[in-house]
Amino acid sequence: MKARDRLDRIIEACRERIQTEVSVLLGKQLTLAKAETDILTKEDFFSMPAGKMVLAHIQMEGDIEGQGALLVLLKDAIRIGGTLIMLPESELETVIAEESYTEELEDSYGEIANIIAGALTSTFEELYPKNFRLVRTEQEIIIPVKVDVESDKPIPDDTYYLMTSALRLDEVEMGDMHLLLPAAPFGLVESETEAEPAEQQAAPAAQAGSATATETEAGEDIEVIRNQDASTEEESVEVIRQESSDDGEAGTSPAAPPPKKTDPRKQKKLIDRLLDGCRQQMEVEVGALLDGKLKLTPEGNALVTKEDFLDQLGSNQVMARLAVRGEKEGEAYIFASLKDAVFLGGTLIMLPEGELGEAVLREEFGPDVEDAYGEIANIIAGVYTSVFEEQYRKKIGFVKTSLDKIVPVKIDPDSDDTFPNTLYYLSVLSLSFDDRELGQLQVLFPADLLDLQDLGQTEKEQQATGTTSQGSRAVSADGGDAGAPFSAAASRTAETDGGAGGPARGQAVDQAADVPDILICTDHEEEGERIAGVLRNMGHQPRILHFKDPVANYLPGAIGCVFLVMRSVSEQGFGVAIKIHTTAPSIPLIAAGPAWTRTTVLKAVKYGAVDILITPASEEDIREKIEANLGQKAA
């Protein structure tokens, strides 16, 4: 720990010196955020997709020797190098967009890397007891997830000390700068060269001791073995060979190493990062196509069955089929509500505002609008192709083949009707365009296409042993994805009710200690929990359900009021409102969400809401709604 703490302090001093010296050279303020440090393997570092990067090799010479690396995103290297040679702003942005890393830009960024290596050397000379230099040698463009971990390229397969710092040039936010230094020379891990002699010395001693004990205890047996006939001796040799093979030592026929199995949790993290990269690129490219600001808010990624997916899909949809080609083949799907598809397609062909509003209201998906929305689906497919081809270890591409209008409730979830009945990985994004809130864009990938099928097995094992809980949501939330849209609901239900089914419809929940009197049905866990906290303080017993949970199973029971809490006011939420109102029309339904308009308020009332709550809601507003619709509960 002392070695790590010392190195962390020196690296912080290096950060400040790099910031100062590079800023002077560039004539602009380069800011490096406070450094984050870690000790990790080559595999761990290069498993993090980050797009094309420039890797400058760092050679350590002197009392400490080894190979390290300095890495930044290719676009950031172009921006820094272009700033040094004073490219005009418009030309610089074009070169960055095209990722054109010319020889001139390579040389100029190389000068910056030299300055950084010099700043590191100066700081270590002042603060570290051993004398050594850090020298920047050649540089190369790499794609992290395509690096062969077991090779010595671009750096040896070793354990490294990592420093990561976010970059900003004047007011332009950039990506991270990464510095990798071999960990063993700094005493952070035991080096193999130090460990081997000790092992070699210990092995003969252990063998000698073992032999002495064996000969003392069983000398006669050893003599018998030595005098065995030839056939027995051959069998003994075969046993020895087999044992050597099992131990990974020399043998006549060593067993082939088992194929490396993908860790489902690591794979999920990798795929989630790739999908987030796709989301960001889609915002840019589709927004540029529509000539407006497209915002895609991630709602979570999760494994789902076909039935799970259809249950929450909502009203009429447009499904774009994406043929998957390359090292893996199959079909993925993009779903958007019919209204959103009409709006996006109509926006692309520049329908007048009034005409566009009428088309959306009537869900008129005519040939021109369909063709325009098809172009948007093409762009999205292209984004997935470029990101996966560039950053994923398996080369796969996506091609939009067709558009289909579907009615989810009419699709048989147990058949292969419309799309196969298999396990999927779902990515959910909330849509808005030029500050107009729309519905959701949902992208469905076969789980095996992304090597995530083992996550499903993990979920089955947890359910079989009854261990699924908020703290062990391995399938939906490995890697910190607390916003996974479906498994979270199953997890909460399993915790509270011992199963996903809940009580029979119309049957009160048998929990004498805390019979719920208010339901909070939500796709926005944070706001739902906040409202629940206020209700508990008022003496109520709220129960939180997800949109996917069987809300009808809890009605009417002892429920006196239902809150429908929406992350964004959407068709999906209104679909849940219909279910609630149809099951228990006499129970007050309070619809909660942000950015209400006259149209959405009228629609909420039409579908059964008796009151509207604007979120984020204050404690006073929540109390007011409860008192108006339920009455203050007696203490």
N, C-alpha and C positions, 0 to 999 in steps of 0.2 A: 504493500500500500504506500510505503514511503517513496518508492521509486516512481509509482504512478502519480502521486501528489506532486512530486518535484517536477516531473515532466509536464503535467497539466499547467503548473505555474509558468514554466519556461515557454510553453506554447502560447499562453495568453500574452506574454511579452512579445513573442514573435508576431502574433496577430497585430498588435499595435504598431510594431515597426514596419510590417508589410504595408499596412494601411497608409502610413505616413509616406514611405518611400515611393510607393506606386502612384499615390495621388500627385506627388511632386512631378514625377515623370509624365503623367498623363495630362496634367494641367486641369484635372477635374477631381472631385472628391470621390475616392473609392472607399466605401464603408464595408467593413467586415463585421458581421454580427458576432456577439459573444460566442466563443468556440464551444462546440459540444464534442466530447471525446469518448472513445470506446476502444476496446480490445476485441478484435474479431478475426475470423479466418478470411482467406481470399474468397472462398465460396460464399460466405455470408455477405461480403461487400458486393461482389459482382452478381449476386442474385437480385439486387435491387434495380429494377428497370429505371433508366433515367434518360433515354434517348441517346443520340450520338454525343460522345464526349471526346475532348482532347486530353490525352494522357502524356504528360511530360515526365520522362524518366529522371529520377533523382539518384545519383550515386553518392554513397557515403564513404569517405576516405579518411584514414588516420587511425586514431586509437579505436574507433568504431567503424566497422565496415558493413556494407549491405546495400540492398537495392530498395528504393522506395518510389513513390510516384506522386505527382500533383495532377489533379483532375478537375476540369470545369466542363460545363456543357459547351458543345461546339458553337452554339449561337453566342454564348457569353465570351468565348475566346475571340470570335469575330468582332464583337462589339468592343472589347478591350483593345484588340490589335488595330481595329479601324479607327478608334479614338486616338491612338498613339500616332498614326500617320495622317490624322486630321482629315478623314474622309468627310465630305459634306453629309449632313444629316439624312437627306433624302436618299442618297446613294448608299449610305451605311444601312438604312432600314431595308433597302432592296436586297443588299448582299446578305443581310441576316436572314431575311425571309427565304432566300434561295439557298442558304447554307453554303455559299460559295467561298470555300477556304482557300484562297489563292496563295501562291508562293509568297507574295508580299505580305499578306496578312499573317501567314504562318511565321515569317521572320519577325514581324513586329510583336506578335504574341510571345514568341520565343524570348525576346528581349525582356518582356515583363516577367516571364518565368525565371529568367536569369536573376532579375532583381529580387524576386521572392526567395530564390535559393540563397542569394547573398545575404538577405535579411535574416534568414534562418541561421546561416553560418555565424554571422556576427553575434546574434543573440546567444547561441549555444557556447560560443567562445567566452562570452562574458559570464554566463550563469551555470555552465555544466563543467564538472571536474575533468572530464576527458576531452582531449583535443581532437577534433575531426572537422571535415568540411562537407558541405552538401553541394554537389555540382549537378547542374541541369545538363543532361545530355540530349539525346534525340527525343522527338515527340511523334505521336501517331494518333489517328482517329480510331476510336473503338466503340462498340456497342456492348455495354456491360453484360447483359444476359446471354450474349453469344460467346463470351470468353470461355475457353477451355480451362477449367479450374485445375485439372491435374497436370497441365503443362507448365513450363516456366515462362510462358508468354501471356500477357505483356510483363508480368512480374512473377517471381517464384511462388509456388504453392506453399504459403507459410502463414504464420499468425502476425497480425499487424496492429500497430497503434494508429488509430484514425482520429484526425481532427477535421471537423466539418464546420464551416462558417458560411452563412448566407451573405451574398454579395449585393451591393447597391452602388451604382455609378451616378453621382448627382441624385436625381430623383427617380431614376429608372431601376426598378426592382429586377434583379436577375436571379439565377439559381444559386446552388451551393458550390463552394470551393472545398475540395477534399484533399487532405494531405495524408498519405500512407507512409509510415515508417516501420521497418521490421521491429517487432516487439522484443525479441530475445536479446539483442545487444544492449538494450536499456534495462535489462533485468526484470522485465515485465512477465516473461514466461521462461521456463527452462528450455534451453536450446538442445537440439538433438545431439550435437557434437559433445556437449557436456554430459548428457545422460548416457551415451553409448559406452564410454570407458567404464563407468561404474557398473553398468549391466554386465559388461564383458568380464570384469573382475569377479563379480558376484556369482556368475554362472558356473565357472569351474569349481569354486569352493563349494557351492551347493551340490554340484554333481558328485564331488569327492566325498562329501559327507554322506550323501545318499548311498553311494556305492559301499562305503565302509559299514554303514548300518545294515545294509542288505546282506553283505557277505558274512557279517557277524551273526545275524539272526537266521540266515538260511543258506549257509555255505553248501550243504549237501544238495539242496534243490538246484543251485546254480550249476553244480557239477553234472547233475543229471541232464539239465537243459543243453549243456555244451556237448554231451555225448548222444544227443538225439539223432535218429536216422535222417537221411537226406530229405525225405518227404515232409517230415515235421519241421525241419529247418526252413524249407521253402515257405511253409505256411507262416512261420514266425516272421520271415522276411516280409511277407505280404502284409502282416499286421503292422510291422514297423513302418512300412511304406505308407500304409493308410493313415497311421497316426501322424506321420510327417506331413502328409498332404493336408490333414485336418488342421494342423498347427500353422499352415502357410509356409513350411520349410521345404527344403529340396526333397524331391521324390521323383520316382520314375514317371508317375502320371498324376500330377497335382490337379486337384479339382478346380474347375473354372470358378472364378468368383461369382457369387450370385448377382443378378442384375440389380442395379441401384434403384431402390424404390423411392418414388416421390413422396416427400413428407406433405400430407394434406394441408397442414397449417401453413407451411412455407409457401406451398403452391397457391393457397387462397390469398395470402398477402401479395404475392407476385401478380396474380390475376387482378386483384382489386386495384393495385397501382396502375396496371395497364389500362383498366377500364376508366380510371380517373383521368389518365392522360388522354384517352379517347374523348371523354366528356369535355375537357378543356379545348381540345382541337375542334370538336363539333361546334362549340359556342362560336369560335372564330370563323370557321368556314361556312357554316349554315347562316350565321349572322351576316356575313359578307354577301352571301347569295341573296338574302332577303332584304339587304340594305337597312338593317336595323340592329338593335341590341338583343341578342338571344341569350337568355340565362337558363342554365340547366343546373338545378340544385340536386345533389345526390341524396336519395332517400334510403339507400342501403342496398346491399347485395346479399342474396341468400339462395340456398338450395330449395327448390319447390317441386312438387309433383304437378302433373297436368291438372289434376283436380284442384289443388291449392291455388294454382295460378288462375284458373277460370273462375273460382269462387269470388275472387276479389277484383276481377277485371272491369266490372261496371257495364255500361250500356254499349251501344253499337260501336264497333271498332274497325279500324283499317289495319290489316296485317300485311307487312312487307316481308316477303320471303327472301332470305339471303343464302345463296348457295355457297358452301364453304369448300374451298379447293386448296390443294397443296399437300403437305405431309399428312394432314388429316382431312377427311371429307365428311360432309353432313349438311345440315341446314339449320340456320338460326333465324330468328323472327323479331321484327320490330312492330310494336303495337302502339297505336295512338287512338284516342277517341275519334269518332267520325267527325265531330264538330271541330276538333283541333286540326285534323287533316284538311278539312275544308278551309279553315282559317289560314293555315300555313300555305296551302296551295294557292288560295285566292290572293294572299299577300304577294306571293312570287309573281303572279301575272297581273298584279297591280289593279285589282278590282276596286272601284270607288268604294269609299267607306260605307255608304248606305247599302250598296249592292252586296258588299262583303258581309255586312251584318245580317242581311236577309238570307243569304246563302248559308251562313253558319246556323241561323235559327232553324232553317228548314232542312238542314243537313243535305244540301244539294251538292253531291259529289259528281259533277258533270265531267265530260271527257277532258276539257281544258284544265280544270282543277286537278283531276286525277293525274294527268301527265305532269303537271307542275309539282304535285306532291311526290310523284315518282322520282323527279329530279332531286328532290331533297333527300329521299331515301338512298339514291345513288351516291350523293355526297357523304351521307353517314356511313354507307358501306365502304366507301373509299377511305374514310378516316380510320375505320377499324382495320382495313387492310394495311394502310401505311404504318400504323402503330404496331400491329402484331408482326408484320414482316421485318420491321426495323428493330424491335425491342424484345421479341419473344424468341425462345430457342428453337421453336418449330415454325417453319415458314408456312403460314396459312393466310389465305386471302378470302375476301367476302365480295360476292357479286349479287346485286339486286336482280331478281328474276321476275317477280310478279307482285301485284297488289291484290288483296282480297278484302271485300267487306264482309265482316262476320258479326254474328249475334252470339255472344259467349254462352248465354243460357241455353242455346239450342245445340251446343256441341256436347257430344257424349264423352265425358272425361275418361271413361274406361276403355274407349276404343282408340284407334289410330285416325279417327275422323279429323280432318283439317290439319292436324299435326300430331306426330307420334305420342303415344302414352308412355313416357319415360321420365327419367329424372333430369331436371334442368337447373341451370344457374341463372338467376334472374337479377338484372340490374335495373333499378327504378330511378328515374330522374323526373323531377318536377319542372314544368315548362313555364317560362314567361317570355313575352316578346314586347320590347319597348314599354316595360312596366305593366303590361297587361297580363294578368295571371291566367294561365291556361290549365290544362290537366297534367297528365303524366305521360312520359315516353317510357315504355317498358321494353327492354331488350332481353330476349330469351335465348340462351345457349344450351345445347345438350351438355350435360355435366361431363360426360366422357370426352367431349371435344376439347375441354380445357383441363383434362386430367384431374377433375374434382369429384369423380364418382365415389372415391373412398370416404369423402365427407359424409355421404349418405349412409354408408355402413356404420360410421361412428355414431350417427344419430340413432340408427336402429339399435345398436348395442346399448346406448344410454337409456333408450325407452324401455328395452327389455329388462334392464337391471334397476329401473326406477331412479336413475341418477341424474336425469336431465333437470337442470335448475338454472337459476339466474347466474350462478357462478360458474357453470360448466356448459355454456352454450357453444360447444366446439364447432358444430356444423354451421351455425349462422353467424357466429361472431368471432371466430379465430382471428387473431391479429388486431383485435380492438374494434371490430366493426359493430359497435353497439346499436347501430341503427338498422340492422338487418330486418327486412319487413315482415317475415312470416314466422320464422322459428322462435322469435321472441315471444310471440303470442302463445305458441304451444308450450313454451317454457313456463310462462306465468301461470297458465291454466293447470299444468302438471303440478306446479308448486302448491297452488291453493286448493285444487279440487281432486288431486290424485289421478287426473286423467284429462284428456283433451275434450271429452264429451260433455263434462259438466252434468248438472242435474237434468232430469227429464223436463221437457217443456211444460211450463206452467207450475212446476213444483218448486216450492221455496227451498233455498239452499239450507241444508241442515247443519248450521254452525251456531250453536247456542251462544257462543262467546261473542260473535260479531256478525250477526245476520245483516247483510248489506241492505241499505234502504235507498241508496242512490247508485246508479250505474254511470260510469264515465267511459264512453266508447270512443276510441281515439286512434289516430295514426301519428300523433305527436306526443311522445311519451313524456317529454319534459313539461309541457304545458298541462297535460293531463294530471301528472303527479302534483304539480303546483296547485291546481284546482282541488285535488283530493286533500291536500294538506289544509287548505282553508276550510273545507267541509268537515274534516276531522276536528278542527278547533271549534267548530260550531256544535259538535256533539253527534254528527252523523257518522255512518259507517259506509263509506263509498267503496266500490269495487271497480278497478280499472280493467277494461277489456280492449283488445285490439279489433280493428275493423273486421279481421278475418275470423275472430272468435264467434261461436254460435250465440249471439246476443239473445236470440229468441228463447234459448233454454233457461234464461234467468228471469223471464217475464211471464206473468206479472209478479208472482212471488210476493215479497214484502217491499218491492221497489215502488218508491213514490215519485221519482223523477229521474230523467235520463239526460245527461249532457253528451252531446255529439261534438267532440273537439277535433277540428280539422286543421292540419298543418297549413293547407291552403284550401279555400272554398272550391270544391271540385265535384264533378259528376260522381266520382267514387264515394265521396261523403254523402251525397244526396241519395245514392243507392242504398247506403246503410240506413239513412233516415226512413226510406220507404219500408225497409224490413222492420224497423222498430215500430213505426206507426201502424203497420198492418197487423203486427202481433199484439200490440197493446195500445189501441187508439185513445184510451182514456188517461194514459199516463203522460204528464207534461214532458215535452221534448224541447230542450234548449239547445239551439245550434250555435256553436262557438267557432270563430275563425277570424283571420285578418282580412282587411281590405274588402269589406262588404260593399256591394253596389245595390241600387234599387232592384235591378234584375235578379241578382242572386238572393236578395231578401225575399222577394216575391216567390222565387222558386223554392226556397227553404220552407216558407209557409205552406205552399202548395203541397209539399211532400210531408207535412205533419208537424213542423216546428211551431211552437206557440210563443217563442221568444228568441231573441238574437243577442249573443254576447260577443263583443269585439275582443280579440286576443292580440297581445298579451293582456290579460284581464287583471284589474286591481282587486284586492280583497274586498273592498267596498262594493264593487260591481257584482262580484260573485254572491256576496251576502244578499244584495238587493234582488238578484234573480231568484235565489232560493226562497226568500221571504215572499216574493210576489207569486211564485208558482207552487210552493209546497207549504209555506208557513213555518215560522220558527219552531224547531223541535224543542219539546220540553226537556229540561235538564234532567 
